[in-house]
Amino acid sequence: MKSYKRFLPEVGMLLPAIILMVVFIFIPFFLSGYFSFTNERLMPRPIPTQWIGLRNYERILADSEFWMSVKNTLYFAIVVIPIQLSLSLASAILLNSKLKFIAVFRGITILPILTPITVIVVIWAAIFQTPDGLLNGIYQWLTGTYDYIDWLGDETIAMLSIVILSIWASFPFQMLIYLAGLQEIPKDRYEAAEIDGFNKWQQFRYITFPGLRNTNIFVVIITTIGALSLFTQVNILTGGGPNGSTTTIIQYMFSNGFSSQKIGYASAVSVIFFITVASLGLLQRRLMRNE
């Protein structure tokens, strides 16, 4: 009995977090799995909830709007991930150096991570505003005309606009992780490399990049998950429009679950999304041989 008592303080400190995880993560997760096999609605109705088996999944896979959301999500991830990681790593290397005025650069780069994403999106909505937003003002000044670009209303560039916003808003988080990884690399390796005549590129290729191996794996996985989970920017700026050109999987799930009140259908989408993202994360971890 005494052996158990010594763990009580630890259990007491963990208990609030465990309760929150059970209430807000595990219970909703299992409820989603159950609802995905039913015709559950958001609001009560005379017809009781019925078990319909795999019908929701069949409807999802036959819905062209779902496949459009998959295409948009993959496009966003393929464009954002390499640019965001490159920008994050470059910024981290710069922050880790001893350049003049580096403190000013640190303050500027850290601003997005200190600001809630909803506030950032509202600010960028003003920047993208048509026809008199900041970007259109710059475009008109450069071209000497009164023409403008409909950044969020044009099907061909609406998703690209969200890509630009998302890269700027999210890269500081990955940058901080890279910065921590850079500071774990022993300094004597660089000193030895300088003695051997290595230039900056060779130091990066043979010391910095290999030293960030595990950091790269972690950052790639969390960035992939974040990119596939795109929602806030789309929901506030375009709502999935124009003509579904910015609808993502999460936006599609939200629209069906809350706007159309088809909770069972949206739950099936969430199950498909969870399985896909979890499989990608495990695959990335295995291919990159995480230590």
Secondary structure in CASP SS format (residue, H / E / C, confidence):
PFRMAT SS
TARGET T0000
AUTHOR 0000-0000-0000
METHOD secondary structure of the structure
MODEL  1
M C 1.00
K H 1.00
S H 1.00
Y H 1.00
K H 1.00
R C 1.00
F C 1.00
L H 1.00
P H 1.00
E H 1.00
V H 1.00
G H 1.00
M H 1.00
L H 1.00
L H 1.00
P H 1.00
A H 1.00
I H 1.00
I H 1.00
L H 1.00
M H 1.00
V H 1.00
V H 1.00
F H 1.00
I H 1.00
F H 1.00
I H 1.00
P H 1.00
F H 1.00
F H 1.00
L H 1.00
S H 1.00
G H 1.00
Y H 1.00
F H 1.00
S C 1.00
F C 1.00
T E 1.00
N C 1.00
E C 1.00
R C 1.00
L C 1.00
M C 1.00
P C 1.00
R C 1.00
P C 1.00
I C 1.00
P C 1.00
T C 1.00
Q C 1.00
W E 1.00
I C 1.00
G C 1.00
L C 1.00
R H 1.00
N H 1.00
Y H 1.00
E H 1.00
R H 1.00
I H 1.00
L H 1.00
A C 1.00
D C 1.00
S H 1.00
E H 1.00
F H 1.00
W H 1.00
M H 1.00
S H 1.00
V H 1.00
K H 1.00
N H 1.00
T H 1.00
L H 1.00
Y H 1.00
F H 1.00
A H 1.00
I H 1.00
V H 1.00
V H 1.00
I H 1.00
P H 1.00
I H 1.00
Q H 1.00
L H 1.00
S H 1.00
L H 1.00
S H 1.00
L H 1.00
A H 1.00
S H 1.00
A H 1.00
I H 1.00
L H 1.00
L H 1.00
N C 1.00
S C 1.00
K C 1.00
L C 1.00
K C 1.00
F C 1.00
I H 1.00
A H 1.00
V H 1.00
F H 1.00
R H 1.00
G H 1.00
I H 1.00
T H 1.00
I H 1.00
L H 1.00
P H 1.00
I H 1.00
L H 1.00
T C 1.00
P C 1.00
I H 1.00
T H 1.00
V H 1.00
I H 1.00
V H 1.00
V H 1.00
I H 1.00
W H 1.00
A H 1.00
A H 1.00
I H 1.00
F H 1.00
Q C 1.00
T C 1.00
P C 1.00
D C 1.00
G C 1.00
L H 1.00
L H 1.00
N H 1.00
G H 1.00
I H 1.00
Y H 1.00
Q H 1.00
W H 1.00
L H 1.00
T H 1.00
G C 1.00
T C 1.00
Y C 1.00
D C 1.00
Y C 1.00
I C 1.00
D C 1.00
W C 1.00
L C 1.00
G C 1.00
D C 1.00
E C 1.00
T C 1.00
I C 1.00
A H 1.00
M H 1.00
L H 1.00
S H 1.00
I H 1.00
V H 1.00
I H 1.00
L H 1.00
S H 1.00
I H 1.00
W H 1.00
A H 1.00
S H 1.00
F H 1.00
P H 1.00
F H 1.00
Q H 1.00
M H 1.00
L H 1.00
I H 1.00
Y H 1.00
L H 1.00
A H 1.00
G H 1.00
L H 1.00
Q H 1.00
E C 1.00
I C 1.00
P C 1.00
K H 1.00
D H 1.00
R H 1.00
Y H 1.00
E H 1.00
A H 1.00
A H 1.00
E H 1.00
I H 1.00
D C 1.00
G C 1.00
F C 1.00
N C 1.00
K H 1.00
W H 1.00
Q H 1.00
Q H 1.00
F H 1.00
R H 1.00
Y H 1.00
I H 1.00
T H 1.00
F H 1.00
P H 1.00
G H 1.00
L C 1.00
R H 1.00
N H 1.00
T H 1.00
N H 1.00
I H 1.00
F H 1.00
V H 1.00
V H 1.00
I H 1.00
I H 1.00
T H 1.00
T H 1.00
I H 1.00
G H 1.00
A H 1.00
L H 1.00
S C 1.00
L C 1.00
F C 1.00
T H 1.00
Q H 1.00
V H 1.00
N H 1.00
I H 1.00
L H 1.00
T C 1.00
G C 1.00
G C 1.00
G C 1.00
P C 1.00
N C 1.00
G C 1.00
S C 1.00
T C 1.00
T C 1.00
T C 1.00
I H 1.00
I H 1.00
Q H 1.00
Y H 1.00
M H 1.00
F H 1.00
S H 1.00
N H 1.00
G H 1.00
F H 1.00
S H 1.00
S C 1.00
Q C 1.00
K C 1.00
I H 1.00
G H 1.00
Y H 1.00
A H 1.00
S H 1.00
A H 1.00
V H 1.00
S H 1.00
V H 1.00
I H 1.00
F H 1.00
F H 1.00
I H 1.00
T H 1.00
V H 1.00
A H 1.00
S H 1.00
L H 1.00
G H 1.00
L H 1.00
L H 1.00
Q H 1.00
R H 1.00
R H 1.00
L H 1.00
M C 1.00
R C 1.00
N C 1.00
E C 1.00
END
